[in-house]
Amino acid sequence: MTESDMPLDPEAPDHELAELLESARPVPSAGFRGALRRRLAARDPGYGPRPPALCLVVAGYLSAGALLIGLGALAAVGVL
């Protein structure tokens, strides 16, 4: 492709292609989407809200893991 063959606006074909793909995109019927939603809602285990101190528990586990990795690295090097 030479420079004279290239379009002046390189975004134009991309925009036209995007519009074509969006208009031709297959979408499931409303009945199928509704049935799928009801089925997924029926299979929901319902875990409920997260515990209030979840961030503190995760931070504690991360800190303990980092400490153990650090001690293991020091032991591998021979410092301990």
TIRO-2110 file (N, C-alpha, C; in Angstrom, 1 decimal):
// TIRO-2110
0.8, -1.2, 0.0, N, 1, A
0.0, 0.0, 0.0, CA, 1, A
0.9, 1.2, 0.0, C, 1, A
0.7, 2.1, -0.9, N, 2, A
1.5, 3.3, -1.0, CA, 2, A
0.8, 4.4, -0.2, C, 2, A
1.5, 5.5, -0.1, N, 3, A
0.9, 6.6, 0.7, CA, 3, A
-0.3, 7.2, 0.0, C, 3, A
-0.4, 7.2, -1.3, N, 4, A
-1.5, 7.7, -2.0, CA, 4, A
-2.8, 6.8, -1.8, C, 4, A
-2.6, 5.6, -1.5, N, 5, A
-3.7, 4.6, -1.3, CA, 5, A
-4.3, 4.8, 0.1, C, 5, A
-3.5, 5.3, 1.0, N, 6, A
-3.9, 5.4, 2.4, CA, 6, A
-5.0, 6.4, 2.6, C, 6, A
-6.0, 6.2, 3.4, N, 7, A
-7.0, 7.2, 3.7, CA, 7, A
-6.5, 8.3, 4.4, C, 7, A
-7.1, 9.5, 4.3, N, 8, A
-6.6, 10.7, 5.0, CA, 8, A
-6.8, 10.6, 6.5, C, 8, A
-7.9, 10.0, 6.9, N, 9, A
-8.3, 9.9, 8.3, CA, 9, A
-8.2, 8.4, 8.6, C, 9, A
-7.1, 8.0, 9.3, N, 10, A
-7.0, 6.5, 9.6, CA, 10, A
-8.0, 6.1, 10.6, C, 10, A
-8.6, 7.0, 11.4, N, 11, A
-9.6, 6.5, 12.3, CA, 11, A
-11.0, 6.2, 11.7, C, 11, A
-11.3, 6.8, 10.5, N, 12, A
-12.6, 6.7, 9.9, CA, 12, A
-12.9, 5.2, 9.6, C, 12, A
-12.1, 4.4, 8.9, N, 13, A
-12.5, 3.0, 8.7, CA, 13, A
-12.7, 2.2, 10.0, C, 13, A
-11.9, 2.6, 11.0, N, 14, A
-12.0, 1.9, 12.3, CA, 14, A
-13.3, 2.2, 12.9, C, 14, A
-13.7, 3.5, 12.8, N, 15, A
-15.0, 3.9, 13.4, CA, 15, A
-16.2, 3.2, 12.7, C, 15, A
-16.1, 3.2, 11.3, N, 16, A
-17.1, 2.5, 10.6, CA, 16, A
-17.2, 1.0, 10.9, C, 16, A
-16.1, 0.4, 11.0, N, 17, A
-16.0, -1.0, 11.4, CA, 17, A
-16.6, -1.3, 12.7, C, 17, A
-16.3, -0.4, 13.7, N, 18, A
-16.9, -0.5, 15.0, CA, 18, A
-18.4, -0.4, 15.0, C, 18, A
-18.9, 0.6, 14.3, N, 19, A
-20.3, 0.7, 14.2, CA, 19, A
-21.0, -0.5, 13.6, C, 19, A
-20.4, -1.0, 12.5, N, 20, A
-20.9, -2.2, 11.9, CA, 20, A
-20.9, -3.4, 12.8, C, 20, A
-19.8, -3.6, 13.5, N, 21, A
-19.8, -4.7, 14.5, CA, 21, A
-20.8, -4.6, 15.6, C, 21, A
-21.0, -3.4, 16.1, N, 22, A
-21.9, -3.2, 17.2, CA, 22, A
-23.4, -3.4, 16.7, C, 22, A
-23.7, -3.0, 15.5, N, 23, A
-25.0, -3.2, 14.9, CA, 23, A
-25.3, -4.6, 14.6, C, 23, A
-24.3, -5.4, 14.2, N, 24, A
-24.5, -6.8, 13.8, CA, 24, A
-24.2, -7.7, 14.9, C, 24, A
-23.9, -7.2, 16.1, N, 25, A
-23.6, -8.1, 17.3, CA, 25, A
-24.9, -8.9, 17.7, C, 25, A
-24.7, -10.2, 17.8, N, 26, A
-25.9, -11.0, 18.2, CA, 26, A
-26.2, -10.8, 19.7, C, 26, A
-27.4, -10.6, 20.0, N, 27, A
-27.8, -10.4, 21.4, CA, 27, A
-28.9, -11.5, 21.7, C, 27, A
-28.7, -12.2, 22.8, N, 28, A
-29.7, -13.2, 23.2, CA, 28, A
-31.1, -12.5, 23.4, C, 28, A
-32.1, -13.3, 23.2, N, 29, A
-33.5, -12.8, 23.4, CA, 29, A
-33.7, -12.4, 24.8, C, 29, A
-34.7, -11.6, 25.0, N, 30, A
-35.1, -11.2, 26.4, CA, 30, A
-35.6, -12.4, 27.2, C, 30, A
-36.3, -13.3, 26.6, N, 31, A
-36.7, -14.5, 27.3, CA, 31, A
-35.5, -15.3, 27.8, C, 31, A
-34.5, -15.5, 27.0, N, 32, A
-33.4, -16.3, 27.4, CA, 32, A
-32.6, -15.6, 28.5, C, 32, A
-32.4, -14.2, 28.4, N, 33, A
-31.7, -13.5, 29.4, CA, 33, A
-32.5, -13.6, 30.8, C, 33, A
-33.8, -13.5, 30.7, N, 34, A
-34.6, -13.6, 31.9, CA, 34, A
-34.5, -15.0, 32.6, C, 34, A
-34.6, -16.0, 31.7, N, 35, A
-34.5, -17.4, 32.3, CA, 35, A
-33.1, -17.6, 32.9, C, 35, A
-32.1, -17.1, 32.2, N, 36, A
-30.7, -17.2, 32.7, CA, 36, A
-30.5, -16.5, 34.0, C, 36, A
-31.1, -15.3, 34.2, N, 37, A
-31.0, -14.6, 35.4, CA, 37, A
-31.7, -15.3, 36.5, C, 37, A
-32.9, -15.9, 36.3, N, 38, A
-33.6, -16.6, 37.3, CA, 38, A
-32.9, -17.9, 37.7, C, 38, A
-32.3, -18.6, 36.7, N, 39, A
-31.5, -19.8, 37.1, CA, 39, A
-30.3, -19.5, 37.9, C, 39, A
-29.6, -18.4, 37.5, N, 40, A
-28.4, -18.0, 38.3, CA, 40, A
-28.8, -17.5, 39.7, C, 40, A
-29.9, -16.8, 39.8, N, 41, A
-30.3, -16.4, 41.2, CA, 41, A
-30.7, -17.6, 42.0, C, 41, A
-31.3, -18.6, 41.4, N, 42, A
-31.7, -19.8, 42.2, CA, 42, A
-30.5, -20.6, 42.7, C, 42, A
-29.4, -20.5, 41.9, N, 43, A
-28.2, -21.3, 42.3, CA, 43, A
-27.3, -20.5, 43.2, C, 43, A
-27.6, -19.2, 43.5, N, 44, A
-26.7, -18.4, 44.3, CA, 44, A
-26.6, -18.9, 45.7, C, 44, A
-25.4, -19.2, 46.2, N, 45, A
-25.3, -19.7, 47.5, CA, 45, A
-25.6, -18.7, 48.6, C, 45, A
-25.6, -17.5, 48.3, N, 46, A
-26.1, -16.5, 49.3, CA, 46, A
-25.1, -16.3, 50.4, C, 46, A
-23.8, -16.1, 50.1, N, 47, A
-22.8, -15.9, 51.2, CA, 47, A
-23.1, -14.7, 52.1, C, 47, A
-23.8, -13.7, 51.5, N, 48, A
-24.1, -12.5, 52.3, CA, 48, A
-22.9, -11.6, 52.3, C, 48, A
-23.0, -10.6, 53.2, N, 49, A
-21.9, -9.5, 53.2, CA, 49, A
-20.6, -10.1, 53.8, C, 49, A
-19.5, -9.4, 53.5, N, 50, A
-18.2, -9.8, 54.0, CA, 50, A
-18.1, -9.4, 55.5, C, 50, A
-17.3, -10.1, 56.3, N, 51, A
-17.1, -9.7, 57.7, CA, 51, A
-16.5, -8.3, 57.8, C, 51, A
-16.9, -7.6, 58.8, N, 52, A
-16.4, -6.2, 58.9, CA, 52, A
-14.9, -6.1, 59.1, C, 52, A
-14.2, -7.1, 59.6, N, 53, A
-12.8, -7.0, 59.9, CA, 53, A
-12.0, -7.8, 58.8, C, 53, A
-12.5, -8.0, 57.7, N, 54, A
-11.9, -8.8, 56.6, CA, 54, A
-10.5, -8.2, 56.2, C, 54, A
-10.5, -6.9, 56.1, N, 55, A
-9.2, -6.2, 55.7, CA, 55, A
-8.1, -6.4, 56.7, C, 55, A
-8.5, -6.4, 58.0, N, 56, A
-7.5, -6.6, 59.1, CA, 56, A
-7.0, -8.1, 59.1, C, 56, A
-7.9, -9.0, 58.8, N, 57, A
-7.5, -10.4, 58.8, CA, 57, A
-6.6, -10.6, 57.6, C, 57, A
-6.9, -10.1, 56.4, N, 58, A
-6.1, -10.3, 55.3, CA, 58, A
-4.7, -9.6, 55.5, C, 58, A
-4.7, -8.4, 56.1, N, 59, A
-3.4, -7.8, 56.4, CA, 59, A
-2.6, -8.6, 57.3, C, 59, A
-3.2, -9.2, 58.3, N, 60, A
-2.5, -10.0, 59.2, CA, 60, A
-1.9, -11.3, 58.6, C, 60, A
-2.6, -11.9, 57.7, N, 61, A
-2.1, -13.1, 57.0, CA, 61, A
-1.0, -12.7, 56.0, C, 61, A
-1.1, -11.5, 55.4, N, 62, A
0.0, -11.0, 54.5, CA, 62, A
1.2, -10.7, 55.3, C, 62, A
1.1, -10.1, 56.4, N, 63, A
2.2, -9.7, 57.2, CA, 63, A
2.9, -11.0, 57.7, C, 63, A
2.1, -12.0, 58.2, N, 64, A
2.7, -13.2, 58.7, CA, 64, A
3.5, -13.9, 57.6, C, 64, A
2.9, -14.0, 56.4, N, 65, A
3.5, -14.6, 55.2, CA, 65, A
4.8, -13.9, 54.8, C, 65, A
4.8, -12.6, 54.8, N, 66, A
6.0, -11.8, 54.5, CA, 66, A
7.1, -12.1, 55.5, C, 66, A
6.7, -12.1, 56.8, N, 67, A
7.7, -12.4, 57.9, CA, 67, A
8.3, -13.8, 57.7, C, 67, A
7.5, -14.8, 57.4, N, 68, A
8.0, -16.2, 57.2, CA, 68, A
8.9, -16.2, 55.9, C, 68, A
8.5, -15.5, 54.9, N, 69, A
9.4, -15.5, 53.7, CA, 69, A
10.7, -14.9, 54.0, C, 69, A
10.7, -13.8, 54.7, N, 70, A
11.9, -13.1, 55.1, CA, 70, A
12.8, -14.0, 56.0, C, 70, A
12.2, -14.6, 57.0, N, 71, A
13.0, -15.5, 57.8, CA, 71, A
13.6, -16.7, 57.0, C, 71, A
12.8, -17.2, 56.1, N, 72, A
13.3, -18.3, 55.2, CA, 72, A
14.5, -17.8, 54.3, C, 72, A
14.4, -16.6, 53.8, N, 73, A
15.4, -16.1, 53.0, CA, 73, A
16.7, -15.8, 53.8, C, 73, A
16.5, -15.3, 55.0, N, 74, A
17.7, -15.2, 55.9, CA, 74, A
18.3, -16.5, 56.3, C, 74, A
17.5, -17.5, 56.5, N, 75, A
18.0, -18.8, 56.8, CA, 75, A
18.8, -19.4, 55.6, C, 75, A
18.3, -19.2, 54.4, N, 76, A
18.9, -19.7, 53.2, CA, 76, A
20.2, -19.1, 53.0, C, 76, A
20.3, -17.8, 53.3, N, 77, A
21.6, -17.0, 53.1, CA, 77, A
22.6, -17.5, 54.1, C, 77, A
22.1, -17.9, 55.3, N, 78, A
23.0, -18.3, 56.3, CA, 78, A
23.2, -17.3, 57.4, C, 78, A
22.4, -16.2, 57.4, N, 79, A
22.4, -15.2, 58.5, CA, 79, A
21.9, -15.8, 59.8, C, 79, A
20.9, -16.6, 59.7, N, 80, A
20.3, -17.2, 60.9, CA, 80, A
20.9, -18.5, 61.2, C, 80, A
END
